[in-house]
Amino acid sequence: MYKTIIRPLFFSFDPEKIHHFTFSMVRSFHKIGFGSIFRSIYKIEDPKLERELFGLKFPNPVGLAAGFDKDAKLYKELSNFGFGFIEIGTVTPKPQAGNEKPRLFRLKEDSAVINRMGFNNGGVEEAVERLKENPKGIGRVLIGGNIGKNKVTPNEEAVNDYIICFDALYDYVDYFVVNVSSPNTPNLRELQEKRPLTGLLQTLQDRNKAMSARNESKTCKPILLKIAPDLTNDQLLDIIDIVSETKIAGVIATNTTISRDELTSEKQKEMGGLSGKPLTNRATEVIRFLSEKSNKSFPIIGVGGIHSEEDALEKLDAGASLVQLYTGFIYEGPGLIKRINKAILKRT
């Protein structure tokens, strides 16, 4: 039904407008009691799907990637479609409008999306207020907090923006993701270079220890690094060294790409990050490289071009411990989450 009726209807409208309309529609359906129906259709609960990673128990290994629910507006409702965890953000210290519209483009011929959103969000404090509604214990949604810097903040002061977001979200997210790999904030990817990235992650780890001590907690919050698929092998080796040196919890591979290889859509020349099927193989290559070269010394969350259960299994086989969806969720619908979890169960 999704691919034959709902998707063709949605795809006839502007991508960003239909995104907001879909949020409103999903929220409305839940208000009139459809949450339990969605759970019964899409959610699979089985102990064999549970994953324990960096001190957290994930109910299943399929999550929603950052960028879909930037401002933590719909994380409870989205979890009813079967996701094991939801990553909100990227959030920045201050609200920002993002880049000029249009800034989101479907490449239907390539089963892809190009976006140049530019970290549009309502600011970290707005997200915190919504995350306060996430209950403790039963019914809690496992949340990742993806953090970035404001566009106007120069790179030499970027660490302060990440600290502000880290401090604000600390009590309300289960893990953190440091985003220095978006191609849509000017010069942001320069922070992926070894020296500034090591300094940034070490500062956050030191902050992590201080916050943990303040809360009299025995464990720190897991911090992960989200990397671009456009890094060279030498840069990926640097990432392995940085993870080892700073002792962060793991890596998310990968963000969107600036590559435009083998695209057929007329919109391929639009500026921004490309996601979807064209990223499938490269994201898997990065996962495999990191896993093999690091001797599986840290967990990897695999994301990029997952449009089928086979795509997800390939990333798990390449070395990912968990996977995340975004563009595949848009093209394939919520049934994809259930199919992936069922395919994983068949292997157990």
N, C-alpha and C positions, 0 to 999 in steps of 0.2 A: 504493500500500500504506500509506503513512504516513497519508494523510487518511482512508482507509476503515477501517483496522484499528488502527494504532498510536495516532493522535490520539484517537479516541473512547475507547480504553482508558485512556490517560493522563488525559484530561479528566474521567474519572469519579472521580478522586482529588483530594485537597487539592493545590493548585498548588505550595506550597512543599515538601511532602513528596515529590511526584513529581519535582520538580527535583533533589532530592538522590538519589532513586532512579535517575533517568536518568544522573546523573554516575557512580554506582557501576556501572551497567550498561555504559555506554560504556567505562569503565576496564577492566572485566572482559573485554569483547569484545576490547579491544586486547591484553590480557595473553595471550590465546590465539591471537593472530595475525591478527585481523580488520583491523588498520590498513591493510595493503596492499589488502585488498578494498574498504574504504571509499574509499581513494584512487583505485582503479581505477574505481569507480562515479561518484564525485562531482567529482574534481579534474580541471580542465582546465589543461594547461600549454601556453602559446602566447606567443611573444614579443610578439604584438600586444596581449595583455592587460596587459603590464607597464606600470607607471606610475612615472615618476621625479618625486618631490615632496619639497620641502624637504630635499634631499640624500639621500633614501632611495629604494631601488628596491623597489616593491611588485610581487609576482608577478602579482597581479590586483587590480582596484579594489574588491572586495567583502570587507568586514571584519566581524568580530563586535563589536558595541558593548559598552561597559562595562556591568557589572551582571550579566552572565550567568556569567562566571568571575571572581568578585570576588577570590578569593584565589589566583589562578594555579594552580589545582589540576588543570586539564584542558586547558591551552592546546595542548599537543602533539597530543593526541587530537582536539581540535576542529578543528585545522588540516587534518586528514585529510578533513574534509567539504568541502574546497574553498575555505576562506577564504584570502584573500590576506594578512590580518593579524588579530591578536587584540588587543583592548584589555582589559586586566585592571583590576580595581578596581570601584568607588572604594575605595581603601585610605586608612586614617587612621593617625596615628602609633601610637596604642595600640589594642589590640583592643577592640571594643565589640559588644554583643549586638544592637543595633538596637532598633526599636520592638516593642511587644507584639504577639503573634500573636492572631488572624489578621491578616496584613499584605500579603497577595497575593491578588488576586481576578481571575478570568476574567470578561469580559463577552462571552460567546460570541455573543450576538445582534449585537454591534457589532464583532466580531473585534478585541477590545481587551483590555487588562490595566490594572488599577489596582494600584499598589504604594505602600506606605508603609514600606519596609524600614528606612530610617534608617541607611544606611551600615553595615550589619552586616558585619563582617569580622574576620579574625584579627590585624590589625595589619600594618604595612608590613614588619617584619622577617621575619614568617612567609612573606609573599609573596616576599621576596628569596631566602630559602633555596630555594624551588621554582624561581625564575627562574635560579638558578645552574646548573640542570640543562639550560638551553637551550644547545645546542652552538653553537660558532662555525662559520662557513662553511656547508657543505652540511648540510641538515637543520635549520638554524636557523629558528625561527618569528619573524617580525617582530612585535614586541610594543610596544603603547602602554601607558603607565602613567597611569591616571586617579587623581588625588590630591585629597583633601578634608581637612576638619578634623573633629576629634572633637566630639561633641555638647556636651560640657561645656566646651569651649573658647570663651570669649567672642569676639565678632567682632573686638574691638580687639587680640586676641592671635592671631587666626587665621593671620596670616602665618607665625608660628613653626611651626605645624603643617604648613603647605605646604612650608616649608623642610626640616623633618625628613624628610618623605616624598620630597622632591626629592633630597636628599643620599643617602638610603638606596637609592633606585632608580636613581640616575644611571648606574651601570655595567652595568645589567641590562635597561634598556628602550631602545627605539629613538626613541621620542618621548614627550612628556608631554602630559597633558590636565589643565587646571585646572578643577575642577568647583565652580562657585559657583551652580549653577542647579537643584540638586535641591530640590523642594518639601518634602522629608521630614525635613530637619534645621532646627530652629527658627532663623529669622532669617538663614539662609544666603544667601538671594537678595538680602538687603540689600547683600551684597558685590558685586553686579552694578552698583551705582551707580558713576558715573564716577570719583569721587575715590578711594574705597577700592580699586576694581578696578585703576585705573592704578597705585596704589602697590604692590599685591600683585604684579601682573605685572612691574613694573619691578624689584622686589626679586628676583624669581625670575630675571629676565634677567641682573641683575648677578651673581647666584649662578652662573648658567649660564656666564658668561664666566670667572668665577674657577675653576670646576671644569674647564672646557675648558683653561685655562692650566695647571692642576695636572697634567692628563693629557697636556700638550704636544700637544693636538689643535688642528687648524686650524679646526675647525668646532664650534659649540655644538649641543647637543641641541635639536631642534625643540620648541617649547612652543605648544600650541594651547589655545584657550579654548572651553569648551562652554557654550552659551547656552540660555536658555529660549525656548520658542515664544511666550510670553506677553508679550514685550517690545513696547513701542510703537515706531512708526517713529522717533520722536525718540531713543528709547533705542538702537535699532539704529544710528542715525547716530553716537551716542556710541561704540558698539562699534567702528565703522569708525575713528573718531578714535583710540581707545585702541590698536587694532592698529597704526595708523600711528606713534603716538608711542612705543610700547614695542618695536615691531619684532618682535613674536612671529610665529611661523610661519604661523598661520592660525586658523580657527574651525571648531568642530563645531556644526552646526545640524540638529536641535535636541534638547534634553532632553525630558522628559515635560511635559505641560501640566496646569494646574489647571482648565482649561475643561471644561465638561460639556455643550456644545452638541450638540443633535440625537442624544443617546443614547437607546437603547430599553431597555437592560438594567435590571432592578430593582436591580442593584448599583451603579448610577451615582452614588449618594449617598455611597459609601464615600470617606473622605478619602484623599488621596495623589495621585501623579502618574499621569496617563492616557497610555498608549501604544497603538500599533496603528493601524488604519485611520482612526479619527476624526482622527488627527494628520497624515494624508497631505498634504492640501492646504495646511495652515498651515505645515508644515515646508518645503514647496516654495516657498511665498510668501516665507518668511524667507530662504531660499537665494537666490532671484532678487533680492530687495531688496538684500541685501548685495553680491551680485555686480555688479549694475548700478550701485548708488550708489558703490561703491568702484572702479569701472572695472576690475574683476577684478584688483585689486592684491594679493590674497592668496588662497591656496587655501582651499577649503571642503570639509569632509567632511559629506555629507548623510545624515541619519538621521531616521527618524520615519515610520511608516506604510508601509514598503516591504513589500508583500505579493505583488508580482508583478514580472516583468521590466519591464512598462510603468511601474510606479511608480519603479523604479530609473532607467530611462532619462529619465523626466521630471525627476528631481533632477539628473542629469548635464546635461541640456539647460538647466536653470535656472541652472547655474553650478558645480555640485559637481564636484570632481575625483575623489573617491572616495565610496563609500557604505558604510553599516554597517547590519546587521540585528540585531534582537533579537526583538520580538514577532512579526514576520513569520516568523522562523525557527521560533518555537514553533508558529504556526498552520499554516505551509506545509511545514515540514520541510526537511531538507538539500538536497532537490532544487531548492529555490528558488535556491540559490547557483549551481548549475550552469546553470540556465535564464537567470539574469541574465548570467553570463559568456558564454554562447552568443549571447544577444541583442546583447551588446556586440561580439562578434566579427563578427556579421552586418553590423554597421555599418562595419567597417573595410575 
